Amino acid sequence: MTDAGKEEEKEAEGFKMKAELVSKKFTTSTYLLKGVTPAFINSIRRAALSLVPTLAIEEVEFVKNSSPLYDEFIAHRLGLVSLKTDIDSYEVPPEDVDPREFAKYHVAFKLSAKGPGMVKASGLTFSDPKIKPIYPETPIVNLLEGQELEFTGIAVMGLGKEHSKWSPGHIFYKNVPELKVKNPKAENASSVANSCPRGLLKVESGKLIVDEKKLFECTLCGACAEAFPDVIELSFKEDEFLFSIDNFGQLKDAEIFKKAMEALDSKFKELSKAV
C-alpha cells in the first residue's frame, strides 16, 4: 500500500483504482479507495479476514502446571497471543497433512517459569528467532510462591475462516460522505452545528460551514439532515470508500492486501475452470 500522502493507481480490466493512506491511529490505518464498487471492496474485506494466512499457537503439551488455571484455560490464552508471521517461510498445511511433519507448516515453542511472578508472552521461546509475540507484555497467568508452569507446543499457519485467532485484524469500510450546507446563513446555524454528534459542522463569521478536516469522521447517521433538511444535504459517493485495518500485528498492511488479492485471484481462477 502507499505511504501517507502518496497515491497509487492500479488498472485492471477497464477500471482504475486509487489508494491513499489518510490516517493512522495506534494500530488502525484507514485508506481512501477510489474507483471501486461495494462488491469489490467487500470481497477484499472478506478475503483479508478469512483467507490471509498467519501463525497462531495450535497445540500445547503441559509438563508442569501448578498454577491457579487449568491446562485448557492457559492453552486458550496462548492461542490468542498474536505472533509475528514470516509469511515467506511458512505455509498453511493441507487438510490431510500433519503440520508437525514438515518445518514449513509449523514452528515449535516452549516456556518454563517458577513463581512468584506474572508469566507473560515474552517468556515464550520459539525455534525460529524471527517468530515472537507482537505484544510481549500479554499476561498468561500469575504464579504464586512455589507454583510452576512448563509446556511445549507448536504454532501453525492457518486461516481466519477456520478460527478467528488466525485473522490478521479487524477490517471494515464505509462510504465517503458528501455533506453540503444549502443555507449557510440560516438563522438557526448554531442549532444545526450542534446537531452533528461528530462535530463536523461549525459556525464561522456568521456562516455555517463543514469542517473538511473532520469529514471522514462522519458516520452517515443522518442526524443533521433529518433535523434540518432545509439546511443540510447528506449523501455519499458510490465509488469511494474508507477502508480501515485494525492490525493485530502479525503482518504489515501491504502483506494483508497482497495475500487477500492473491486469494481472490485464486478463487476466480477456480470458478473460471468450473464454468
N, C-alpha and C positions, 0 to 999 in steps of 0.2 A: 504494500500500500504506500501512498505518498507520505512525505514528511509534512509537518504543519506548514500551511501557506502555499503548498505546491499542488498542482493539479496533474492528473494523469488521464489520458484519453485512451480508450480501448475500442476498437471497432470489431464487430462480429456479426456476420450475416445481415448487413444492412442497417445496424443501429450502432450508435456511438454512445458510450458510457463515460461519464466524467466522475472521478472520485477525488474528494478533498477532505483531509483531516481538519475538522472545525473546532474540536475541543478535546481536552484530555484532563480528567479529574481523577486522581488516585489511580485505580485500576481500570477505569472506564474511558474508552475512546469513542468518539462519535464522528462518523464520516458522512459527508454530504454526497449522495449519489444522484446523478442527473442522467436523464435519458433511459430510464428503466421502467419496467411495468411492475405492478404489485405481485404478479405471479412469479416474475423473475427474482425479485428481491426476497420473497418469501421462500423460494426454493433454496437460495443461498443460506438463509437463516436456518432452515430445517436441516440442510446438509451439514452446516457448521456445528450444529448441536448434536447430531446423531451419527455422522459419517466421518468425522475427523478423528484419527487415532491418537491416543495419548497413553501414557503409562499410569497405572494405579495398582496398589497392593491388592493381590488377589488371594494368596494363600499364606497362612501363618501357622507355624508349629511351635507350641509353647513347651519350653523346657522347665521353667520355674515360673510360678505366679502366686505369690502370697499377698498380692495387693488387694485392696477392697473391691476390685471389679472382676467379674467373671471373664474367662477367656474370650467368650463371644462378644462381650461389650468392648473389650480392648481391640479385638480384631475389626469390629465395625468402625471404631475411631480411626484405626490405621488405614482402612480402605478409603477414608475421606481426606487423607493427607495428600495435598497436591504435590506432584513430583515434576521436576524439570525433565522434559522429554527430549531425547535426541532422536528426532523423527527420521533421520537418515540412517541410523544404525539398527533400529528395531522395526518389526513388522507385526501386524495382527495375525495371530496363528489361525490356520484353517480349523473348522469345527471338529474335524476328525484327527487332529494332531495334538498331542500333549505338549503344552508350551515349555515344559521343563526339559524336553529332549533336545531343544535347539536354542543356542545362545541368542539368536536374532529375535526370539519371541519373548524373552524374559530377562530380568536382572535380579540377582539374589541380594538379600539384605539380612542384617542381624542386629540385635540390641541386647545389652546386658547392663542392668542397673541395680543398685542397692540403696535402700533408704537410710536416712531421711532425705526427702527432696522430691521435686517435681520432675517426672520423666517427660521430656519434650521430644518433638520430632527431630531436633538436632542430634539426638542420640542414635538415630538410625544410621548404620554404616552399610553402604552399597558396594557390590563387587565392581561396579563401574563408577569411577570417581566423577564422571560427568553428571551422574544422576544424584539429585539431592532434593530435600524438601524445599518448596518455594517459601514457606513460612516456618522457619526453624523453631520459632517460639511456640508453635502449636502444642498445647498441653495434651498429654496422653493419659497419665494417671499420677496421683500423688502418693508416694511411698512413705510410710512411717518407719521409725527405727526398727531394724531387724527384718523388714519386708524386702523381697527381691522380685525382680522381673527379668526373665530371659527368654528370648524367642528367636526363631529364624523364619524365613519365608521368601516369597518371590513376588515381584511386581510384573504385571503382564500388560502388553499392549492390547487395548480394546476400544470399543466404540460406544458412544453415548446411547445408541439405540438399545444396547444390552443393559447398561446401568449408568445412572447419572454421574457416577464417580469418574467416568471416562469423558464426560463433556468438558470442553476447553473453557467454558464460561457461560454467563447469561447473555443471550443475544436477542436483540429486539429492534424494531424500527417503527417509525411513524411518518406520516406525510409532512411535507414542509408547508407551514401555514401561510396564508395570504390575509393580512389584516389591513383593512382600509378604513380611514376616517372620512365619512361622507359629509360631515358638517363640523369642521374644525373649530368654529366659533359658537358652538352650541352653548346655550345658557347653563345647561347642567353638566358642563365639561368635567368638573371635579367629581361629580357622582359617577359619570361614565368611567373616568380613570380608576376610581375606587372599585368598580365592578369587576375588574380583572384580578383574579386571585394570584396571578403571577407577576403583576406589576408591569405589564407590557405597555400600558397607556400612561401618559403623563401630560400635564398642562405646563406649557412654556410660553411666556409672553402673551398670555390670554388665549392660546390656541391649544387644542387637543391634538397630540401627536402620538405616533407609535415609536417606542424605544427600540430602534432597529438592533441594538446590541443584545437585546433580550428576546428577539423574535423567535429564535429556535427553542426557547423555553416554553412556548405556547403548547398547551396540551389539547387544543381544539375542543375545549369543554363547551364553548359557545355561550358562556355566562354573559359576556358583554353584549354580544349581538342579540341575544334573546331579551335582555333587559332594555336595550336601547337600539332597536332595529333601524330607527330613523337616523342614527348617528354612526353606527358601526356595521361594517360588512365583513363577514368572516368566511373564508373558503380555504381550499388547499390546492397545491399543484399536483396534478395527476402523475407526472413523470419525475418528481423529485422527492427523495426520502432521506430522513436522518437515520442512519444505520449505526446502532450502538453495540459495542462489545465490552461487557464487564468481564475482563480476562482473569481467569483463575491462575494464570502464570505458567502453565505447562509449556505453552507455545507462544510465539510472537503473533501479533495480529496478522502480519503478512503470511505467516505459515498457515494460520487458520483459513484465511481466504483462499490461498493456493490449494490446500487439500480439499476444501469444500468444492471448489470448481472442478478439481480432478475427479472427485467422487460423482458429481453431477454429470460430467462428460462420460464417465464410465457407464452410468445408468442409461444415458441417452443412447449410447452405442449398443447396449444390451437390448433396449427397446427397438432400435432400428433393425437389429438382426431378427428379432422375433416377429416383426410385422411384414 
